[in-house]
Amino acid sequence: MDAPFVGRSREVAQLRAAVVSAANGAGRMILLSGPAGIGKSRLTKALVEIAAEYRVPVARGYAVDDAGMPACWPWTRLARDVGTIAPYLSEDLSGSNAPLSEATRFQSFTAIADALRDAAAATGLVVVLEDLHWADRTSLLLLRHIATDVHATRLLIVATFRDPADGTFADVLPELLRAQDAQSIRLSGLTAADIAHWLRQVQPRTTGAVATSLRDYTDGNPLFVRLLVDSMSDDEFVVDPAANPEVRRLAVAQLARLDRQTRDVLDAASVTGERIDPLLLSSILSRSEDEVARDLDTAAGAGVVESGDGQFTFAHALIRDAVYAELAPSTRMLLHRKAALALSQGPVADSTAGPVAAHWQRASGEDSAAQCMQWARRAAESAMSTVAYAEAIRFLDLAIEAAGTGAPPALLAELNLQLAIAEFAGGRIGASIEQCVRAADYAEQADRPDLIGAAALVVHGVSSKPILETVERLCVAALRTLPADATTLRSRLFAQRSLAASEDENPSAAMELSATALELADHSGDPDAILDGLHARHVALSAPQFVEQRRELCARAIEIDWTARQPLAALWGHVWNIDAGLQLGDLGLVDRSLAMIEQVATTRKLPLAWWHLHRCRATRAALVGDYVAAQNHTESARKSAEAMGDSSLVGLYHAFQTQIVIIRGVVTDFDSQMAMLQAAPQIGLVRIFVPINLALAGDIDGARAAFEEFRTVPDTLEVGPRWAAMLFHIAIAADLLADAEVAEKVFTKVRDLHCYYSCDGGGALFCSGSMARVIGDMARTCGRLDDAVDEYRRAIDMDARIGARPYLALSRLGLARTLVQRGRAADNAEVRELLDLAAREFRRLDLPGPLQRADALKAQVAHAAKAANPLSDRESQVAQLIAAAMSNREIATKLVLSERTVETHVRSILAKLGYSNRTEIAAWSLRGQTSNPADMV
């Protein structure tokens, strides 16, 4: 019998309001929490009844307390009610044999969210997800994804969980609570008045003292109250805590009223989990399904199990736990064995592999460990195929534990290699490299160089020096023992070594290794090996000097993209072409490549392709000064990166924002900017931003101190990856700090690159216009003024040609500064025009730092000119006409003045200039009216 439903009027009202809101188009998510037995399930039952009143359908899913629970189990259960989400919960969402990327997971999440939105479109939809404290990480990430936009749907999502939350759920809970229109309902215990109302319904003669005693003993937990009430005789409603020391005993006491056959069914059910599968129990017990169903009906009548929605469940997890704990160890192990055998009979879906492995782990029999290892490995492969990396790691740990240290070394090498791959995919880099080393050690014992090579290829794209050293050691060990004809694996190992050398800032080694890798890959003919070789070679040649060679690599990558097995193969050539197009100032190539990336993103449904698309569009927009579009695109890129869970991609969002700070010339939030830099990997290309930010913030002394480590870098920096970017930012700092010595060094290194724009093959995060402008800055700073003028004029032509408005304005400002510094009077008119044009552009683009510099220089030039020319504007006109050999009468006629007024102006001019005749005035005017305003600047 169900316990009376009391004390939840406020919560019921909240649920009713949420159902009405969702049905009317304003979706919500309710997080319903409380300790075990507090009444979450009973409240969700009330929710179903409310939804029925408003004719809103309900879909239900749940997690289970079972180590073998497959990934996304709550959503798999939900798919029985919303069938349209089922295709996106399949074993291999990518449709290929390769493990899915996080990008594909994001696409699947989006598809599921859209399917639920569509299912709710007509009448609304209530989605109930129960017991999420047991849910796997993938299920929780999917809920987080859907919750982001639930407010714009007709969905009501109610998720129940125990508190206090811990483990994986505790990690995700804060993000769920922050979702728009998320509402938290935490159930607390019933009051004494609530319990008294309950008792009056089941036994009218009970007293208020009994209700108070129950409240004190149970803290108002409805399950505990019900168990205590059920354990009392009808004529003795007295609570005696000494007679009931623990709730588990109360649950077991309920079983005493059941016959042996029913107890056997419950014993077996406790082994299989809180949710009860009659067909599985029938197989375990070798009894007919009808017999099992009758016994479950008997248990339901006793309040031990519940039925609803076409299934049986234990009335509460505590009851299931009590039954399971009462089993004799031998009985428990035998039932687990029978459950494993029953689940593995006939065709077995991969989703069942996890539960089978978990049962074998606890089963009796000499073969149980081997069976556990086999099924855990299969479950891990299934989890990897659905990007459930945490679950894959868990199952592989189980497989290794089951295999034991006495297993054959080749098997242990394979298992540890699988675990390394899962750890790396899940972002656990340190753990992954440890597993790689362990796998290589076992592979060496087994004389399997191929497995050593496979271990060396797991971790990539990491700049940590200890990890790079370990990767190098593994690659060398594999290459030392691999046969010469293993060209595919050897080529990929050389490519891995090349990429590691590039990350370790060893460009000469990267160049040599990448050449070997590509040569071996071409010999093997394997498209994936060739793509790896092209990638390594492109990175090694990422300096601007090698742009034509990189263009050839782009063409080859695009040519093989559809034959390689790598999901992102079709992307790389187009991404590399964008780098080349920006460096060459070929925005047509950039735009064509963007269109191709969009096509790849759309047809192959790769979130990483969308990330590249938004990132490159942001770069393109910022180059021409469209900062609104640039910010929109970079925000889209950030959201894609966050959804994929890739922190390194999110870091590039902050790097983009730093570039915006530099072009605007002001630091609006210095503390946040510096904190972000400190949190980033401490490589040189990150640390150089510290003196730049300090200088922009006005702390010149601090900037000079932070810049000290970079003053000798141009002398030793080898051409290769990050070479151009590093010198470019050293140039910015040298200009801000007026460091002539460093400017001279950078100028010498990059002066031959003035035909290019500021981009290389390292991945276009930002393009700052022509390199000629940067070279001009260095020439001006180190005193090469004629060179600076030439470079700035070249920069103006280059930046104007591609419409790089902010950098065209900066080039004009640079030229004006140089002309003033050079101090040639004939340049004055050009200086004023350059400054006017630059200032107008800076004002339009909202670049306050450059605008301040332009306005300051304009004021200085005007002041210097005025100091050198004491005449008024009218007097200057008269002086110019005197220089043209005009008489006072002719001047008066031309200026529409009286001849007497002209005579007055002439006397004033003679007095101000200290001259005695008109001939001296004419000579002064012909000299340009000013001797050298730069002397006054």
C-alpha positions, 0 to 999 in steps of 0.5 A: 500500500502506498503511504499517504502523500502529505506535507508536499503542497508547496512542491506540488504547486511548484511542479504544477506551475512548471508544467503549465509554463512549459506547456505554454512555451517557457521551458524549465529544468527542475533539480529535485534533490534530497536524501534517500527515502525523502520522497523524490519518487513519490513527488515525481509520481504526483508530477506525472498525475499533474501532467496528465491533467494538462494532457502533457505527455511524460517520458522517463529515464533513470540511472541505476546503481550498477558498475556495469551500467552502460553509458547514457543509460538514463537516455537509453531508457528515455528513448522508449518514450521518445523514439526520435532520440534513439538513433543518436544513442547508437553504438557508433554515432560516427558511422565509422569504425574509429572512436568518436571525437568530442566533436561528434559527441557535441553534434549528437548532443545537439541532435538529441536536444533538437529531437526533444524540442521537436517532440515537445513542440505540439503539446509540451513534454515532461522529461523525468530523469531519476537517480542521476547521482548514479549517472555516468559522465556522458549522461550528465554532460548531455543534460547540461547541453540540453539545459542550456536552451531549455527555456526556449522550448516546451520542455519541462525536465525534472532531474532527481538525485540524492544529496549531498551530491558527490563524484561526477554529479557534484562536478556537473551540478553547479553548471546545471544550477546556473542554466537559465530557468533552472529551479532547485527543489530540495526535499526535507523531512516531514514535520510532526504535523505532517506525520500526524496527518499521515497517521490519522489516515492509516490509524485514526486513534494514534496520538500526537506524541507518536508523530513527534517520536517518529519525527525525532527518530526518523528526521521526518524521512517518509521512507523511514517513517513508513518502514517503522509504521509498517513494522508496528502492530495495529494495537501498539503504535509506540516507537521504540528506537531500541527495538529498531536500531537500523532501517536495514533490519526494518526492510528485512523484517518486511520480507519475513511475511513473504514465502520462500519462492518470493524471497528467492526472486527478490534475492536474485533481483537484488543482484541485478539492481534496483530496477527489476527485469522479470525475464532476466530473473526467469533465466537466472532462477530457471523459472517461467516468467509468469511464475516470477511475475506472480512472486513480484506481485506478491512482493508489491503487495507487501510494499517491498517492490513497486510497479508502474510504467510497465516495470517493477522496481524495489520500493527504494534502493535501501530495500534493495541494499538490505536484501543484497546485504543479507545474502550469504557470500556464496549465494551472492557470488552464485547469483552473479554468475547466473546473471552474467550467464543469462545476460550473455546468452544469445546475441548480446548488444554492446550496451550489455557488456558492462553489466555482464563484466560487473557480474563476472567481477563478483561471480564465483568460478575459476573462469570468472576473472577471465570472463570479467576481463573479456567483457570489461574490454568489450564494454570499454570499446563500446564506451569509446565508440560513444565518446564515453571516455570516463566509462571506458577508463573504468571498464579498462581498469576493471579489465586490467585488474581481472587480468592480473599481473600474471597475464601474458605480457602481450595481453597486458600491453594491449590492455594498458595501451587501450587504457592510455588511449582512453585516458588521453581522449578523456583529457587525462594526459599525465595518466595517459603517458604513464600507461603508455610507458607501462604498455611499452614495458610489457610490449618489450617483454613480449617482443612486440615493437609494434605495440611500443610504436602504438604506445608512442603515438597516443599522446600528441599536441602537448608542450610539456617538456617531461611528456615530450621527452617520454614520447621521444624515448618511446618513439626511439625505442620502437624505431630501434626494433621495428623491422625496416618494412614496417614503413607505415608505422615508422613514418608515423613515429617519425612524424610524431617525433617531428611534432614533438621537436616542434613543440620543444622548439627544436626546428632543425630536428623537426625539419629533418624528422618531418622530411623522413616521415613524409618520405616513408609515408609516400613509400607506404602509400597509406593515406593516414600516414601521408596525412600525418607526414604532411601535418608534421612537415607543415608544422616544421615549415610554418615560418613565413619563408616557406609559404610556397612549400606549405601551399604544395602541402595544402594541395596534397592534403586536400587531394587525399582528404576523402581517402584518409580514415581520420575524421578531420582529414578533409579539414586540414588542407583548407585550414592551412590554405587560410594561413597561406592566404592571410600571409600572402594577402590573398583574401580570395583564397581565404574566403574560398577556404572558409567556404570549404571548411563550412562545407566540411563542417556541415556535411561531416557534422564535425564541431571541431570544423565549426570551431576552426570556421568561427576562429578563422572568420574572427581573424578575417573580420578583425583584419579589416576592422569589423570588430563586432563580427570578430567578437561574435565569431570568437564567442561562437568559437569559445562556445564550441570549444567549451562544448567539446571540453577542450581547454586548449581551444578555450585558451585560444579565445583568451589569446584572441582577446589579448590581440584585441587589447594590443590593437586597441592600445589600452588594458581595461582590466589589467588584473584579469588580463595578467591572471589569464596570462599566469594561468596559461602555459608558461612558454615564451610566446605567452610570457612576452605578453607580460611586458606588453600589457605592463607597457600598455598599462603605463608601468614602463619600469615593470615592462622593461624588467619583464622584457629583459629575458627577451632582449637576446632572443632575436640573436638565438631564435632559430627559424621554425614554428613560432619564430615569426610570432615570437619576433613580431611580439618582441617587436611590439614590446620594443616599440612600446619601450623605445628599445633601439637595440632590440629593434635593430636586432628584429629589423635585421632578422625580418627586413626581407619579409616586407612583402608578406602579411603578419601570418605564418603556418602556425594557425591563424589566430590573428593577422595584424596587417602587413609585415612592412608596418612592423619592419617600419616600426623597428626601423623608426625605433632604432633610428633608420628613418629613411628605411622606416619611411620606405617600409611605411609607404609599402605598408600603406599600399599593402594594407589599403590593397586588402582593406585592412583598415586598422593597420592602414591607419597604424601605418599612416601614423607610423609614417607621420611619426617618422616624417616628424622625427626626420624633421624635414619642413617639406613633409609638414602638409603630408604629416597633417594629412596622414594624422587626420586620416589616421585619427578619423579611422581610429575614432571610427574603429574605437581604437583609443590607444592609437587615437590618443597617440595620433591626437597628441602628435597632431597637437605637437605638430600644430604647436611647433608650427605655430611657435615657428610662425608667429603670424596670424592666418591673414598675415601669412596670406599677405606674406605669401602674396608679397612672395608672389611679387604683388603690390599692396594694391594688388593684395588688397584687391585679391583679399578684398581689403583696403590698401590701408589695412594691407599696409598695417599687416605689412608693418605687423609682419616686419615687426614680428619677424624682425625684418626691415623690408618686403624682400626679406618677407618674400624670402622667409615665405618662400622658405616654407614659413617654418624652419623645423617644427620637429625641433619643438616636438 
